[in-house]
Amino acid sequence: MGHITSKNAYQSLEERINWFTQGAPATETFRKILQVLYTEEDAKAVSQLPVRPFTIRKAAKIWGMSEAQAEKVLDHLCEKALLVDTEHNGERRFVMPPPMAGFIEFALMRTRGDIDQKYLAELYYQYMNVEEDFVKDLFYVTETKLGRVYVQEPVLTNAQMNHILDYERATHIIEEASYIGLGLCYCRHKAYHAGHPCEIDAPWDVCLTFGNVARSLAQHGQHARLISKEEAKDVLQRAYDANLVQIGENVRENPSFICNCCGCCCEALQAARRFAPVQPVETTNYIPRVREDTCVGCGKCAKVCPVHAITLQEDPVTHKKKAHVSDELCLGCGVCARNCPTKAIRMERRAVQIITPVNSTHRFVMQAIEKGTLQNLLFDNQAFASHRAMAQIFGAILKMPPIHQALASKQFKSVYLDKLLSSQLNKARQKQAGTGKED
């Protein structure tokens, strides 16, 4: 690993991190963050790793060491939550988590003695709440969002529950998860150490991770602990009771996390407040509607709204104040409806439904296309050496709307991709024409 000599190890690591669709602007503050989380040897090692999943054998070859030595290094990095691991057909695979939701959050998902968490939290606050470039890049550079909001299911009527889709329900995500991890809320932990404690004194132990991310964080370094589905639902209920907003990975299948967020600490909700009306995360498919005949103008809904989307406005005729919801600002979380004492707020389906990517690969590809970095995914030789990986990328592209397919084709400049897209278009035209013929 000592052959990186032309560049500072941390500079090389910064460049590798920014091969992700989601990157992190390289500033002096970010360099200091990396120096807290990574030793120089860690930085050298990770800077050489593929962006996409890789094996022990691949890492050993890259680092020029035996597989036993490589596995020891990989385990060390997993213990620090700088890598997460999984098992595929009996073989361990590893992947670099992105900055967010990833190694930035993992560092504060438990109390640690190996790093100065107060100093790290202060750096995080400077990087995300003062400098803001990272937050703008994270939430606003691409049309496809990293996260999406879940509606609070208890506020929906029985009739509405009949129409809610499985992937829109946090309880369904919990039921389907192979592993569930519980850790500290990174946002409130950070805010506490940075001298900006949570204004509503919300609980910390409400950060849920799922699948292999949960298993890896629990198995290595105890950044989370594995819990049952029943305990996870109890966590969800505690979050409802504390008026927290559920924000998860913006995918339909196998999301890796659901955060329970407060408006004063969460970066996404803070961004929604600062940069309104542009949304940093996808809203739910619901919107609150106020019944003016039963609204008493108490203002409880406005007080609990995490993004200040509700105001009290005076009726010009009666001069009585009524709650008014800004559709542009509203996340559709349902916290307001849950707190209305007269049940004057009802959640209704939005007229235009939100499109959610199928899975993480689909989301990565869409974001890469929108950001102009698709080539980073496709031509990272270490990451995409197999036909299976390439097929996964193509499969995600083929599920996209035509405008995204065109952008992908232009960026990739591949005859193979063009033929795939053309074939799909021809099939669609034949089907529409009623010929039923296929190539």
KEVEXVEX-57194 format. One line per field, with one value per residue (C-alpha): residue in one letter; x, y, z; residue number from 1. Coordinates in nm, 2 decimals, always signed. Example, Ala and Ser with C-alpha at 12.3 -4.5 7.8 and 13.67 -1.06 7.14 Angstrom:
<recs>
resn A, S
X +1.23, +1.37
Y -0.45, -0.11
Z +0.78, +0.71
resi 1, 2
</recs>
This chain:
<recs>
resn M, G, H, I, T, S, K, N, A, Y, Q, S, L, E, E, R, I, N, W, F, T, Q, G, A, P, A, T, E, T, F, R, K, I, L, Q, V, L, Y, T, E, E, D, A, K, A, V, S, Q, L, P, V, R, P, F, T, I, R, K, A, A, K, I, W, G, M, S, E, A, Q, A, E, K, V, L, D, H, L, C, E, K, A, L, L, V, D, T, E, H, N, G, E, R, R, F, V, M, P, P, P, M, A, G, F, I, E, F, A, L, M, R, T, R, G, D, I, D, Q, K, Y, L, A, E, L, Y, Y, Q, Y, M, N, V, E, E, D, F, V, K, D, L, F, Y, V, T, E, T, K, L, G, R, V, Y, V, Q, E, P, V, L, T, N, A, Q, M, N, H, I, L, D, Y, E, R, A, T, H, I, I, E, E, A, S, Y, I, G, L, G, L, C, Y, C, R, H, K, A, Y, H, A, G, H, P, C, E, I, D, A, P, W, D, V, C, L, T, F, G, N, V, A, R, S, L, A, Q, H, G, Q, H, A, R, L, I, S, K, E, E, A, K, D, V, L, Q, R, A, Y, D, A, N, L, V, Q, I, G, E, N, V, R, E, N, P, S, F, I, C, N, C, C, G, C, C, C, E, A, L, Q, A, A, R, R, F, A, P, V, Q, P, V, E, T, T, N, Y, I, P, R, V, R, E, D, T, C, V, G, C, G, K, C, A, K, V, C, P, V, H, A, I, T, L, Q, E, D, P, V, T, H, K, K, K, A, H, V, S, D, E, L, C, L, G, C, G, V, C, A, R, N, C, P, T, K, A, I, R, M, E, R, R, A, V, Q, I, I, T, P, V, N, S, T, H, R, F, V, M, Q, A, I, E, K, G, T, L, Q, N, L, L, F, D, N, Q, A, F, A, S, H, R, A, M, A, Q, I, F, G, A, I, L, K, M, P, P, I, H, Q, A, L, A, S, K, Q, F, K, S, V, Y, L, D, K, L, L, S, S, Q, L, N, K, A, R, Q, K, Q, A, G, T, G, K, E, D
X +0.00, +0.30, +0.32, +0.10, +0.37, +0.28, -0.02, -0.11, -0.31, -0.61, -0.61, -0.62, -0.90, -1.10, -1.07, -1.18, -1.48, -1.58, -1.60, -1.93, -2.25, -2.28, -1.95, -1.82, -1.67, -1.30, -1.25, -1.01, -1.29, -1.36, -0.99, -0.99, -1.29, -1.11, -0.81, -1.03, -1.20, -0.90, -0.54, -0.30, -0.27, -0.65, -0.67, -0.40, -0.58, -0.93, -0.83, -0.73, -1.05, -1.32, -1.64, -1.86, -1.86, -1.53, -1.39, -1.10, -0.92, -0.96, -0.84, -0.54, -0.44, -0.48, -0.28, -0.01, -0.05, -0.19, -0.56, -0.52, -0.34, -0.61, -0.89, -0.74, -0.72, -1.07, -1.20, -1.03, -1.20, -1.53, -1.49, -1.45, -1.75, -1.54, -1.64, -1.95, -1.95, -2.20, -2.20, -2.27, -2.28, -2.07, -1.81, -1.76, -1.79, -1.71, -1.81, -1.72, -2.03, -2.09, -2.05, -2.42, -2.60, -2.27, -1.94, -2.01, -2.32, -2.18, -1.91, -2.17, -2.42, -2.26, -2.06, -1.69, -1.37, -1.13, -1.21, -1.28, -1.65, -1.70, -1.43, -1.57, -1.92, -1.79, -1.62, -1.95, -2.14, -1.90, -1.90, -2.27, -2.44, -2.21, -2.02, -2.34, -2.17, -2.19, -2.56, -2.65, -2.45, -2.62, -2.98, -3.01, -2.76, -2.98, -3.35, -3.35, -3.33, -3.13, -3.41, -3.79, -4.05, -4.28, -4.63, -4.73, -4.96, -5.17, -5.32, -5.46, -5.81, -5.90, -6.00, -5.67, -5.48, -5.64, -5.47, -5.13, -4.85, -4.63, -4.31, -4.48, -4.53, -4.24, -4.41, -4.38, -4.01, -3.96, -4.16, -3.96, -3.61, -3.37, -3.18, -3.27, -3.02, -3.08, -2.82, -2.80, -2.94, -2.63, -2.79, -2.89, -2.56, -2.37, -2.59, -2.54, -2.16, -2.16, -2.34, -2.68, -2.89, -3.22, -3.49, -3.77, -3.55, -3.62, -3.49, -3.15, -3.19, -3.42, -3.19, -3.29, -3.08, -3.17, -3.03, -2.66, -2.58, -2.75, -2.58, -2.23, -2.27, -2.38, -2.12, -1.82, -1.77, -2.12, -2.23, -2.58, -2.74, -2.96, -3.33, -3.65, -3.93, -4.14, -3.88, -3.84, -4.21, -4.18, -3.91, -4.14, -4.41, -4.17, -4.08, -4.44, -4.50, -4.21, -4.34, -4.04, -4.04, -3.95, -3.70, -3.56, -3.36, -3.54, -3.60, -3.90, -3.70, -3.48, -3.40, -3.09, -3.22, -3.50, -3.41, -3.65, -3.59, -3.65, -3.66, -3.39, -3.11, -3.17, -2.97, -3.25, -3.52, -3.29, -3.22, -3.60, -3.63, -3.33, -3.37, -3.75, -3.95, -3.71, -3.74, -3.42, -3.60, -3.90, -4.23, -4.49, -4.78, -5.01, -5.09, -5.28, -5.61, -5.77, -6.14, -6.21, -6.54, -6.37, -6.03, -6.02, -5.70, -5.51, -5.18, -5.07, -5.02, -4.80, -4.59, -4.51, -4.46, -4.09, -4.04, -4.27, -4.52, -4.82, -4.92, -5.22, -5.41, -5.70, -6.02, -6.12, -6.49, -6.49, -6.15, -6.08, -5.75, -5.73, -5.45, -5.31, -5.08, -4.83, -4.83, -4.49, -4.33, -4.52, -4.35, -4.68, -4.54, -4.87, -4.73, -4.98, -5.28, -5.16, -5.15, -5.48, -5.71, -6.03, -5.93, -5.96, -5.67, -5.71, -5.44, -5.53, -5.35, -5.16, -5.30, -4.96, -4.79, -4.42, -4.20, -3.97, -3.66, -3.68, -3.36, -3.03, -2.87, -3.16, -3.12, -2.74, -2.77, -3.04, -2.84, -2.52, -2.70, -2.84, -2.50, -2.30, -2.09, -2.23, -1.89, -1.75, -1.99, -1.93, -1.56, -1.43, -1.23, -1.20, -1.57, -1.74, -1.52, -1.80, -2.08, -2.32, -2.23, -2.27, -2.60, -2.72, -2.64, -2.81, -3.11, -3.15, -3.11, -3.38, -3.63, -3.59, -3.81, -3.70, -3.54, -3.31, -3.23, -3.13, -2.90, -2.75, -2.69, -2.52, -2.29, -2.21, -2.17, -2.21, -2.34, -2.45, -2.66, -2.80, -2.91, -3.07, -3.26, -3.36, -3.48, -3.69, -3.84, -3.92, -4.10, -4.30, -4.40, -4.50, -4.70, -4.88, -4.95, -5.10, -4.86, -4.73, -4.41, -4.08, -3.72
Y +0.00, +0.23, +0.30, +0.61, +0.87, +1.13, +1.25, +1.31, +1.00, +1.21, +1.39, +1.05, +0.95, +1.26, +1.19, +0.83, +0.94, +1.18, +0.89, +0.83, +0.96, +1.13, +1.31, +1.56, +1.90, +1.90, +2.17, +2.22, +2.12, +1.79, +1.71, +1.75, +1.52, +1.25, +1.29, +1.21, +0.91, +0.76, +0.71, +0.78, +0.40, +0.37, +0.66, +0.50, +0.16, +0.29, +0.53, +0.23, +0.03, +0.00, +0.21, -0.09, -0.42, -0.62, -0.94, -1.01, -1.15, -0.82, -0.61, -0.84, -0.80, -0.42, -0.39, -0.65, -0.87, -1.21, -1.27, -1.33, -1.00, -0.82, -0.97, -0.84, -0.49, -0.51, -0.63, -0.33, -0.09, -0.26, -0.21, +0.16, +0.15, +0.28, -0.03, -0.26, -0.62, -0.87, -1.23, -1.33, -1.70, -1.79, -1.52, -1.20, -0.88, -0.53, -0.18, +0.17, +0.35, +0.69, +1.00, +1.02, +0.81, +0.64, +0.68, +1.04, +0.92, +0.59, +0.76, +0.91, +0.62, +0.50, +0.65, +0.60, +0.65, +0.60, +0.95, +1.29, +1.30, +1.66, +1.78, +1.57, +1.70, +2.06, +1.98, +1.83, +2.13, +2.36, +2.15, +2.10, +2.39, +2.67, +2.60, +2.44, +2.33, +1.96, +1.99, +2.17, +1.90, +1.62, +1.74, +1.97, +1.87, +1.59, +1.57, +1.21, +1.24, +1.04, +1.02, +1.02, +1.07, +0.81, +0.91, +0.84, +0.54, +0.61, +0.93, +0.75, +0.62, +0.26, +0.36, +0.54, +0.24, +0.03, +0.24, +0.29, +0.10, -0.14, +0.05, +0.37, +0.21, +0.20, -0.09, -0.29, -0.21, -0.34, -0.66, -0.74, -0.67, -0.96, -0.77, -0.46, -0.24, +0.03, +0.30, +0.66, +0.94, +1.09, +1.43, +1.48, +1.33, +1.58, +1.87, +1.80, +1.79, +2.10, +2.30, +2.30, +2.04, +1.92, +2.18, +1.93, +1.69, +1.40, +1.05, +0.95, +0.58, +0.58, +0.53, +0.22, +0.04, -0.27, -0.57, -0.62, -0.27, -0.34, -0.67, -0.53, -0.23, -0.46, -0.73, -0.49, -0.22, -0.22, +0.09, -0.06, -0.35, -0.60, -0.58, -0.77, -0.65, -0.59, -0.37, -0.18, -0.11, +0.01, +0.25, +0.37, +0.44, +0.63, +0.84, +0.91, +1.01, +1.25, +1.41, +1.29, +1.25, +0.92, +0.97, +0.66, +0.57, +0.67, +0.33, +0.08, -0.23, -0.30, +0.05, +0.05, +0.30, +0.49, +0.79, +0.95, +1.32, +1.64, +1.98, +2.14, +1.88, +1.68, +1.81, +1.73, +1.91, +2.20, +2.23, +2.22, +2.52, +2.72, +2.66, +2.64, +2.59, +2.35, +2.01, +1.82, +1.49, +1.33, +1.40, +1.13, +1.08, +1.25, +1.61, +1.75, +1.93, +2.15, +2.15, +2.52, +2.44, +2.24, +2.42, +2.62, +2.80, +2.67, +2.66, +2.32, +2.20, +2.50, +2.45, +2.08, +2.11, +2.02, +2.25, +2.54, +2.46, +2.56, +2.91, +3.06, +3.30, +3.53, +3.48, +3.82, +3.77, +3.61, +3.74, +3.41, +3.24, +2.91, +2.68, +2.71, +2.45, +2.54, +2.26, +2.36, +2.33, +2.03, +1.69, +1.50, +1.34, +1.37, +1.51, +1.79, +1.56, +1.36, +1.67, +1.83, +1.83, +1.86, +1.62, +1.91, +1.79, +1.50, +1.34, +1.30, +1.14, +1.40, +1.45, +1.38, +1.07, +1.06, +0.82, +0.62, +0.43, +0.05, -0.01, +0.14, +0.06, +0.23, +0.54, +0.55, +0.53, +0.80, +1.03, +0.96, +1.05, +1.37, +1.47, +1.37, +1.11, +0.79, +0.71, +0.68, +0.39, +0.22, +0.26, +0.20, -0.11, -0.25, -0.21, -0.32, -0.59, -0.85, -0.88, -0.92, -0.57, -0.42, -0.60, -0.45, -0.10, -0.16, -0.31, +0.01, +0.23, +0.04, +0.10, +0.48, +0.73, +0.80, +1.13, +0.97, +0.69, +0.94, +1.12, +0.78, +0.69, +1.02, +0.99, +0.62, +0.65, +0.28, +0.10, -0.18, +0.05, +0.23, -0.11, -0.21, +0.12, +0.10, -0.26, -0.16, +0.13, -0.09, -0.34, -0.07, +0.07, -0.28, -0.34, +0.00, -0.08, -0.41, -0.62, -0.82, -0.88, -0.88, -0.90
Z +0.00, +0.02, -0.35, -0.33, -0.30, -0.56, -0.36, +0.00, +0.12, +0.22, -0.12, -0.29, -0.06, -0.14, -0.51, -0.46, -0.25, -0.53, -0.77, -0.60, -0.76, -0.43, -0.34, -0.09, -0.18, -0.09, +0.16, +0.45, +0.69, +0.50, +0.50, +0.88, +0.90, +0.70, +0.93, +1.23, +1.08, +0.89, +0.98, +0.70, +0.64, +0.63, +0.38, +0.16, +0.17, +0.10, -0.17, -0.39, -0.35, -0.61, -0.57, -0.62, -0.42, -0.43, -0.28, -0.05, -0.35, -0.53, -0.24, -0.19, -0.55, -0.54, -0.22, -0.32, -0.01, +0.08, +0.12, +0.49, +0.53, +0.32, +0.52, +0.84, +0.70, +0.56, +0.90, +1.07, +0.82, +0.89, +1.26, +1.20, +0.97, +0.68, +0.49, +0.52, +0.42, +0.28, +0.17, -0.19, -0.29, +0.02, -0.06, +0.14, -0.04, +0.07, -0.03, +0.06, +0.20, +0.05, +0.27, +0.35, +0.44, +0.51, +0.68, +0.80, +0.99, +1.10, +1.31, +1.55, +1.55, +1.88, +2.16, +2.08, +2.27, +1.98, +1.83, +1.97, +1.90, +2.02, +1.78, +1.50, +1.56, +1.55, +1.21, +1.08, +1.19, +1.02, +0.70, +0.67, +0.86, +0.79, +0.46, +0.31, -0.02, +0.09, +0.18, -0.15, -0.35, -0.15, -0.18, -0.48, -0.76, -0.89, -0.96, -0.82, -0.44, -0.19, +0.06, +0.07, +0.35, +0.48, +0.58, +0.94, +0.90, +1.21, +1.06, +0.76, +0.75, +0.68, +0.32, +0.27, +0.40, +0.13, -0.13, +0.02, -0.16, +0.04, -0.02, +0.12, +0.46, +0.71, +0.88, +0.56, +0.53, +0.88, +0.81, +0.50, +0.64, +0.68, +0.95, +1.15, +1.33, +1.59, +1.65, +1.78, +1.58, +1.42, +1.37, +1.74, +1.86, +1.64, +1.74, +2.11, +2.08, +1.86, +2.12, +1.94, +2.13, +2.00, +2.07, +2.13, +2.33, +2.09, +2.16, +2.02, +1.99, +1.69, +1.38, +1.19, +0.94, +0.74, +0.56, +0.53, +0.63, +0.97, +1.01, +0.92, +1.15, +1.44, +1.38, +1.34, +1.59, +1.74, +1.55, +1.57, +1.76, +1.59, +1.70, +1.63, +1.41, +1.72, +1.88, +1.55, +1.54, +1.90, +1.78, +1.51, +1.76, +1.99, +1.69, +1.61, +1.97, +1.95, +1.63, +1.43, +1.05, +0.89, +0.61, +0.43, +0.13, -0.19, -0.33, -0.35, -0.27, +0.03, +0.16, +0.38, +0.64, +0.79, +1.00, +1.25, +1.21, +1.39, +1.21, +1.43, +1.38, +1.06, +0.77, +0.52, +0.72, +0.79, +0.42, +0.35, +0.58, +0.45, +0.08, +0.05, -0.17, -0.34, -0.16, -0.05, -0.03, -0.20, -0.04, +0.04, -0.20, +0.06, +0.14, +0.44, +0.38, +0.64, +0.71, +0.79, +0.95, +1.23, +1.24, +1.56, +1.48, +1.78, +1.59, +1.72, +1.36, +1.27, +1.59, +1.52, +1.14, +1.09, +0.78, +0.87, +0.59, +0.80, +0.90, +1.06, +0.83, +0.92, +0.74, +0.59, +0.67, +1.01, +1.12, +1.27, +1.22, +1.03, +0.94, +0.59, +0.43, +0.17, -0.09, -0.21, +0.13, +0.27, +0.30, +0.35, +0.67, +0.86, +1.19, +1.17, +1.13, +1.43, +1.65, +1.54, +1.85, +1.64, +1.36, +1.11, +0.91, +0.68, +0.46, +0.09, -0.20, -0.41, -0.76, -0.91, -0.77, -0.69, -0.89, -0.67, -0.81, -0.79, -0.60, -0.50, -0.84, -1.02, -0.80, -0.84, -1.22, -1.24, -1.02, -1.21, -1.54, -1.39, -1.25, -1.56, -1.38, -1.53, -1.67, -1.32, -1.25, -1.58, -1.63, -1.28, -1.40, -1.05, -0.98, -1.30, -1.45, -1.47, -1.72, -1.43, -1.30, -1.64, -1.69, -1.37, -1.49, -1.82, -1.65, -1.44, -1.75, -1.93, -1.65, -1.69, -1.87, -2.23, -2.15, -1.89, -2.14, -2.40, -2.15, -2.05, -2.41, -2.48, -2.18, -2.23, -2.61, -2.64, -2.95, -2.73, -2.51, -2.81, -2.96, -2.63, -2.61, -2.97, -2.93, -2.63, -2.82, -3.12, -2.90, -2.74, -3.08, -3.20, -2.89, -2.93, -3.29, -3.20, -3.41, -3.11, -3.30, -3.12, -3.25
resi 1, 2, 3, 4, 5, 6, 7, 8, 9, 10, 11, 12, 13, 14, 15, 16, 17, 18, 19, 20, 21, 22, 23, 24, 25, 26, 27, 28, 29, 30, 31, 32, 33, 34, 35, 36, 37, 38, 39, 40, 41, 42, 43, 44, 45, 46, 47, 48, 49, 50, 51, 52, 53, 54, 55, 56, 57, 58, 59, 60, 61, 62, 63, 64, 65, 66, 67, 68, 69, 70, 71, 72, 73, 74, 75, 76, 77, 78, 79, 80, 81, 82, 83, 84, 85, 86, 87, 88, 89, 90, 91, 92, 93, 94, 95, 96, 97, 98, 99, 100, 101, 102, 103, 104, 105, 106, 107, 108, 109, 110, 111, 112, 113, 114, 115, 116, 117, 118, 119, 120, 121, 122, 123, 124, 125, 126, 127, 128, 129, 130, 131, 132, 133, 134, 135, 136, 137, 138, 139, 140, 141, 142, 143, 144, 145, 146, 147, 148, 149, 150, 151, 152, 153, 154, 155, 156, 157, 158, 159, 160, 161, 162, 163, 164, 165, 166, 167, 168, 169, 170, 171, 172, 173, 174, 175, 176, 177, 178, 179, 180, 181, 182, 183, 184, 185, 186, 187, 188, 189, 190, 191, 192, 193, 194, 195, 196, 197, 198, 199, 200, 201, 202, 203, 204, 205, 206, 207, 208, 209, 210, 211, 212, 213, 214, 215, 216, 217, 218, 219, 220, 221, 222, 223, 224, 225, 226, 227, 228, 229, 230, 231, 232, 233, 234, 235, 236, 237, 238, 239, 240, 241, 242, 243, 244, 245, 246, 247, 248, 249, 250, 251, 252, 253, 254, 255, 256, 257, 258, 259, 260, 261, 262, 263, 264, 265, 266, 267, 268, 269, 270, 271, 272, 273, 274, 275, 276, 277, 278, 279, 280, 281, 282, 283, 284, 285, 286, 287, 288, 289, 290, 291, 292, 293, 294, 295, 296, 297, 298, 299, 300, 301, 302, 303, 304, 305, 306, 307, 308, 309, 310, 311, 312, 313, 314, 315, 316, 317, 318, 319, 320, 321, 322, 323, 324, 325, 326, 327, 328, 329, 330, 331, 332, 333, 334, 335, 336, 337, 338, 339, 340, 341, 342, 343, 344, 345, 346, 347, 348, 349, 350, 351, 352, 353, 354, 355, 356, 357, 358, 359, 360, 361, 362, 363, 364, 365, 366, 367, 368, 369, 370, 371, 372, 373, 374, 375, 376, 377, 378, 379, 380, 381, 382, 383, 384, 385, 386, 387, 388, 389, 390, 391, 392, 393, 394, 395, 396, 397, 398, 399, 400, 401, 402, 403, 404, 405, 406, 407, 408, 409, 410, 411, 412, 413, 414, 415, 416, 417, 418, 419, 420, 421, 422, 423, 424, 425, 426, 427, 428, 429, 430, 431, 432, 433, 434, 435, 436, 437, 438, 439
</recs>
